[in-house]
Amino acid sequence: MIKLEKTDGFRIVKDWLAAKEFKPFAYQQEAWQRIINAESGLVNAPTGTGKTFSVFLGAVIRFINDNPATFQSKAKNGLQLIWVTPLRALAKDIGRAMEEVINELGLQWKVGIRNGDTSTAERAKQKRQMPEVLIITPESLHLLLAQKDYPAVFQSLKTIAVDEWHELIGSKRGVQVELALSRIVGVRSSANQASNIEFQPSNLSIWGISATIGNLDEAKDVLLSPLKTKGVIVRAQLQKQIEIESVFPDEIEKYPWAGHLGIKLAEKIIPVIDNSRTTLIFINTRGMSELWYQTLLNVAPHLAGAIALHHGSIDMALRTWIEEALHEGRLKAVVCTASLDLGVDFRPVETVVQVGSPKGVARFLQRAGRSGHSPDAVSKIYFLPTHSLELVEAAALKKAVSRQFIESREPLLLCYDVLVQYLGTLACGEGFYPGQIFEEVKRTNCFSELTEDEWDEMLYFIASGGNALQQYDEYKKVEVLNGLYKITSRRIALRHRLHIGTIVSDNMMKVKFMGGGYVGVIEESFITRLEPGDAFTLAGRTLELVTIKEMTAFVKKSSKKNAKIPSWMGGRLPLSASLGKVLRETVSEASLDRPSLTVSRKTKELNQSSTANDQRPIELQVLRPLFALQKTLSHVPGEKELLIEQIETRDGFHLFVYPFEGRLVHEAMGALLAYRIGRLLPITFSIAMNDYGFELLSDQPIPVDDSNVYELFSPDNLMEDIQRSVNSTEMAKRKFRDIAVIGGLIFQGFPGEYKKARHLQASAGLLFNVFNEYDPDNVLIRQAYAEVFSQQMEELRLRDMLQRVQKSKIILTYPERLTPFCFPIKVDSMRENLTSEKLADRVRRMQEQLNNLS
């Protein structure tokens, strides 16, 4: 443990905390001392144990130590602390907590917020006089680097905190942070004043703050790579107590299907809401959150005015009001998405409900930690399944949480599109000298393997359009003036600043009332499928589309009952590898014969029930009828088994495979298996999948048996077979659209004049074809293919799965009818051809027929 120095700052802060009857944790004091020593590192502590204050108070103590006689009178000190946060919703909370400390200690510090919601007037005020603390998103930090004279902003800077680093690492926003840090460190280092002086880290401290991540050491190294220092990890030796309670249906469906059950259980969480001061109800998608909000109001009208809806597409003013009301305890419940995953300490949230599987242990822990959000409080979370098999995931989550078996977040490498954007950002402001920036960029983890040839290619690209686009003046954005790369065109600079960022989604359309008033935003692809007069829900309201003008949908209030639920891209979360591993273990437990548990209609009694000789999780006991039927009809796979079912129905011949690896891996594996079978016999398949398994459907018998099954699941020649099994060129073309937007090849339009998504896709497709023909080795083209294999198809995880299968026993069964395991996959395959109402009717009939046969 580091020796604590009894400095003025230490004494003042500890006395202030003591007056509030708070005592700092040992890990907080260690972090303070290391910050005083100008060290860098990563703070790791459970949600709700004071991570924010472990770094913020360290920066305050450092300032007091530097100014012991004048710390309460010294004003206009310049930027002392940059606080990088991944979510806008966090900024006000963090700022409020910081201002409370500043006011009570008598400091003259100002706290500023810089994100997409910050007004032009506030930005101008910050430019004239920087606050001592700037809370900022990665995108806005890059915007700061795009303004003139930005190096002067960082001269007084002592500390950079990157909050919720586990949310950023492994994403392109994390790469943005790496690049921004490399520039700030460069500005502060002697290498910027004299290029012949060896790089030396300045007295700048960089600190990451992380709650839940598996590869903590790697996360620290990635963050601190621009400093060329190992740094330290400050760990809180605290065990946050988490209680997980599943909500059970009155009857377990033996033939479950995804999505419908959750709403049926809505009434069961009303007592939870009524008996708690404040409850967060986490829904995985924005569309389902709209449906849940309406459902809760229908089943519990007394909650009107006491319940709110919060997600990223709701008007910012309404979101801010909800956050304020939540902070003050004026709301009884909030239905939310990941928009409220993260937050500062001491929020008055008593209970959390997770609807549907979060598909990851870290995400589940993060959400659980939002309840009892203080160091000594118990975090209580209810798990409400959206179909009965998700109860197995609940049991797996309990096991994973008890083992602290948390996902790693692998850092991204060589994101050329982000680097191209970053070079444009620097060129907008002061401009840059390539030799200097190349050395800085190479110090980041993401670009440590960047070659000089690749660097030269990107410089050539931003200055002339590269080999493929050099004939078009539109792509000659950066001028070279005596070796300085700079954007001199005000129009090009404006266009670039408008689109700094790495989050690419479908174009958003504003939704406004005819009489004035902003509701929120919705994706163009959804709204353009509606006709005037159609009703849909947004921000918890039922709205009727009146007309679409430019990029705005004008609406009026509606009382129609058949309102459509909006869909947003990226709605389905894939099952994580960590949770998949524990899920296979849990399913294996379910295969063991145990006495049955009588299902009570009262959830509370059910959770307290057990049988003397069955020590399995309560969820597996409750699901025994489903697993008994699965075992009767087919097999329940053990941890070291792979189950394959071949079933013939009037629809054709089905092959169901259950690796329990998540839908992305299953999609790739389905295509791979179809290709390999096709080499044995000319045959056509349709493919469906969920997180548990996948289906191949054909109109002729599928030649898979004991003689060839291991060969079909071989990892040999995997990359070659993947490339032949899917249209990788078409997939790369779709991926290239995002890369082209981030890299500045496609301009999305000025505010209010955004191009339609199909025009963007057409532009990207055209550029992709041009590059393929005239510059096939272009780094952006290579990146598109790499992202298809590594992210969309999870090639490494697929390879690991195939290697695991080779060491496992493959069980082939031939059920005479659909089984509980294959039924939800079969239903998913029907979704595209049926409306939700018709699908529900069809599934109900199928369930009745199958249950009658049982």
Rosetta blueprint (number, residue, H / E / L):
1 M L
2 I L
3 K L
4 L L
5 E L
6 K L
7 T L
8 D H
9 G H
10 F H
11 R H
12 I H
13 V H
14 K H
15 D H
16 W H
17 L H
18 A H
19 A H
20 K L
21 E L
22 F L
23 K L
24 P L
25 F L
26 A H
27 Y H
28 Q H
29 Q H
30 E H
31 A H
32 W H
33 Q H
34 R H
35 I H
36 I H
37 N L
38 A L
39 E L
40 S L
41 G E
42 L E
43 V E
44 N E
45 A L
46 P L
47 T L
48 G L
49 T L
50 G L
51 K H
52 T H
53 F H
54 S H
55 V H
56 F H
57 L H
58 G H
59 A H
60 V H
61 I H
62 R H
63 F H
64 I H
65 N H
66 D H
67 N L
68 P L
69 A L
70 T L
71 F L
72 Q L
73 S L
74 K L
75 A L
76 K L
77 N L
78 G L
79 L L
80 Q L
81 L E
82 I E
83 W E
84 V E
85 T L
86 P L
87 L L
88 R H
89 A H
90 L H
91 A H
92 K H
93 D H
94 I H
95 G H
96 R H
97 A H
98 M H
99 E H
100 E H
101 V H
102 I H
103 N H
104 E H
105 L H
106 G L
107 L L
108 Q L
109 W L
110 K L
111 V E
112 G E
113 I E
114 R E
115 N L
116 G L
117 D L
118 T L
119 S L
120 T H
121 A H
122 E H
123 R H
124 A H
125 K H
126 Q H
127 K H
128 R H
129 Q L
130 M L
131 P L
132 E L
133 V E
134 L E
135 I E
136 I E
137 T L
138 P H
139 E H
140 S H
141 L H
142 H H
143 L H
144 L H
145 L H
146 A L
147 Q L
148 K L
149 D L
150 Y H
151 P H
152 A H
153 V H
154 F L
155 Q L
156 S L
157 L L
158 K L
159 T E
160 I E
161 A E
162 V E
163 D L
164 E L
165 W H
166 H H
167 E H
168 L H
169 I L
170 G L
171 S L
172 K H
173 R H
174 G H
175 V H
176 Q H
177 V H
178 E H
179 L H
180 A H
181 L H
182 S H
183 R H
184 I H
185 V H
186 G H
187 V H
188 R H
189 S L
190 S H
191 A H
192 N H
193 Q L
194 A L
195 S L
196 N L
197 I L
198 E L
199 F L
200 Q L
201 P L
202 S L
203 N L
204 L L
205 S E
206 I E
207 W E
208 G E
209 I E
210 S E
211 A L
212 T L
213 I L
214 G L
215 N L
216 L H
217 D H
218 E H
219 A H
220 K H
221 D H
222 V H
223 L H
224 L H
225 S H
226 P H
227 L H
228 K L
229 T L
230 K L
231 G L
232 V E
233 I E
234 V E
235 R E
236 A L
237 Q L
238 L L
239 Q L
240 K L
241 Q L
242 I E
243 E E
244 I E
245 E E
246 S E
247 V L
248 F L
249 P L
250 D L
251 E L
252 I L
253 E L
254 K L
255 Y L
256 P L
257 W L
258 A L
259 G L
260 H L
261 L H
262 G H
263 I H
264 K H
265 L L
266 A H
267 E H
268 K H
269 I H
270 I H
271 P H
272 V H
273 I H
274 D H
275 N L
276 S L
277 R L
278 T L
279 T E
280 L E
281 I E
282 F E
283 I E
284 N L
285 T L
286 R H
287 G H
288 M H
289 S H
290 E H
291 L H
292 W H
293 Y H
294 Q H
295 T H
296 L H
297 L H
298 N H
299 V H
300 A L
301 P H
302 H H
303 L H
304 A L
305 G L
306 A L
307 I E
308 A E
309 L E
310 H E
311 H L
312 G L
313 S L
314 I E
315 D L
316 M H
317 A H
318 L H
319 R H
320 T H
321 W H
322 I H
323 E H
324 E H
325 A H
326 L H
327 H H
328 E L
329 G L
330 R L
331 L L
332 K L
333 A E
334 V E
335 V E
336 C E
337 T L
338 A H
339 S H
340 L H
341 D L
342 L L
343 G L
344 V L
345 D L
346 F L
347 R L
348 P L
349 V L
350 E L
351 T E
352 V E
353 V E
354 Q E
355 V E
356 G L
357 S L
358 P L
359 K L
360 G L
361 V H
362 A H
363 R H
364 F H
365 L H
366 Q H
367 R H
368 A H
369 G L
370 R L
371 S L
372 G L
373 H L
374 S L
375 P L
376 D L
377 A L
378 V L
379 S E
380 K E
381 I E
382 Y E
383 F E
384 L E
385 P L
386 T L
387 H L
388 S L
389 L L
390 E H
391 L H
392 V H
393 E H
394 A H
395 A H
396 A H
397 L H
398 K H
399 K H
400 A H
401 V H
402 S H
403 R H
404 Q L
405 F L
406 I L
407 E L
408 S L
409 R L
410 E L
411 P L
412 L L
413 L L
414 L L
415 C L
416 Y H
417 D H
418 V H
419 L H
420 V H
421 Q H
422 Y H
423 L H
424 G H
425 T H
426 L H
427 A H
428 C H
429 G L
430 E L
431 G L
432 F E
433 Y L
434 P H
435 G H
436 Q H
437 I H
438 F H
439 E H
440 E H
441 V H
442 K H
443 R L
444 T L
445 N L
446 C L
447 F L
448 S L
449 E L
450 L L
451 T L
452 E H
453 D H
454 E H
455 W H
456 D H
457 E H
458 M H
459 L H
460 Y H
461 F H
462 I H
463 A H
464 S H
465 G L
466 G H
467 N H
468 A H
469 L H
470 Q L
471 Q L
472 Y L
473 D H
474 E H
475 Y H
476 K L
477 K L
478 V L
479 E E
480 V E
481 L E
482 N L
483 G L
484 L E
485 Y E
486 K E
487 I L
488 T L
489 S L
490 R H
491 R H
492 I H
493 A H
494 L H
495 R H
496 H H
497 R H
498 L H
499 H L
500 I L
501 G L
502 T L
503 I L
504 V L
505 S L
506 D L
507 N L
508 M E
509 M E
510 K E
511 V E
512 K E
513 F E
514 M L
515 G L
516 G L
517 G L
518 Y E
519 V E
520 G E
521 V E
522 I E
523 E E
524 E H
525 S H
526 F H
527 I H
528 T L
529 R L
530 L L
531 E L
532 P L
533 G L
534 D L
535 A E
536 F E
537 T E
538 L E
539 A L
540 G L
541 R E
542 T E
543 L E
544 E E
545 L E
546 V E
547 T E
548 I E
549 K E
550 E L
551 M L
552 T E
553 A E
554 F E
555 V E
556 K E
557 K E
558 S L
559 S L
560 K L
561 K L
562 N L
563 A L
564 K E
565 I L
566 P L
567 S L
568 W L
569 M L
570 G L
571 G L
572 R L
573 L L
574 P L
575 L L
576 S L
577 A H
578 S H
579 L H
580 G H
581 K H
582 V H
583 L H
584 R H
585 E H
586 T H
587 V H
588 S H
589 E H
590 A H
591 S L
592 L L
593 D L
594 R L
595 P L
596 S L
597 L L
598 T L
599 V L
600 S L
601 R L
602 K L
603 T H
604 K H
605 E H
606 L H
607 N H
608 Q H
609 S L
610 S L
611 T E
612 A L
613 N L
614 D E
615 Q L
616 R L
617 P L
618 I H
619 E H
620 L H
621 Q H
622 V H
623 L L
624 R H
625 P H
626 L H
627 F H
628 A H
629 L H
630 Q H
631 K H
632 T H
633 L H
634 S L
635 H L
636 V L
637 P L
638 G L
639 E L
640 K L
641 E E
642 L E
643 L E
644 I E
645 E E
646 Q E
647 I E
648 E E
649 T E
650 R L
651 D L
652 G E
653 F E
654 H E
655 L E
656 F E
657 V E
658 Y E
659 P L
660 F L
661 E L
662 G L
663 R H
664 L H
665 V H
666 H H
667 E H
668 A H
669 M H
670 G H
671 A H
672 L H
673 L H
674 A H
675 Y H
676 R H
677 I H
678 G H
679 R H
680 L H
681 L L
682 P L
683 I L
684 T L
685 F L
686 S E
687 I E
688 A E
689 M E
690 N L
691 D L
692 Y L
693 G L
694 F E
695 E E
696 L E
697 L E
698 S E
699 D L
700 Q L
701 P L
702 I L
703 P L
704 V L
705 D L
706 D L
707 S L
708 N L
709 V H
710 Y H
711 E H
712 L H
713 F L
714 S L
715 P L
716 D L
717 N L
718 L H
719 M H
720 E H
721 D H
722 I H
723 Q H
724 R H
725 S H
726 V L
727 N L
728 S H
729 T H
730 E H
731 M H
732 A H
733 K H
734 R H
735 K H
736 F H
737 R H
738 D H
739 I H
740 A H
741 V H
742 I H
743 G L
744 G L
745 L L
746 I L
747 F L
748 Q L
749 G L
750 F L
751 P L
752 G L
753 E L
754 Y L
755 K L
756 K L
757 A H
758 R H
759 H H
760 L H
761 Q H
762 A H
763 S H
764 A H
765 G H
766 L H
767 L H
768 F H
769 N H
770 V H
771 F H
772 N H
773 E H
774 Y H
775 D L
776 P L
777 D L
778 N L
779 V H
780 L H
781 I H
782 R H
783 Q H
784 A H
785 Y H
786 A H
787 E H
788 V H
789 F H
790 S H
791 Q H
792 Q H
793 M L
794 E L
795 E H
796 L H
797 R H
798 L H
799 R H
800 D H
801 M H
802 L H
803 Q H
804 R H
805 V H
806 Q H
807 K L
808 S L
809 K E
810 I E
811 I E
812 L E
813 T E
814 Y L
815 P L
816 E L
817 R L
818 L L
819 T L
820 P L
821 F L
822 C L
823 F H
824 P H
825 I H
826 K H
827 V H
828 D H
829 S H
830 M H
831 R H
832 E H
833 N H
834 L L
835 T L
836 S H
837 E H
838 K H
839 L H
840 A H
841 D H
842 R H
843 V H
844 R H
845 R H
846 M H
847 Q H
848 E H
849 Q H
850 L H
851 N H
852 N H
853 L H
854 S L
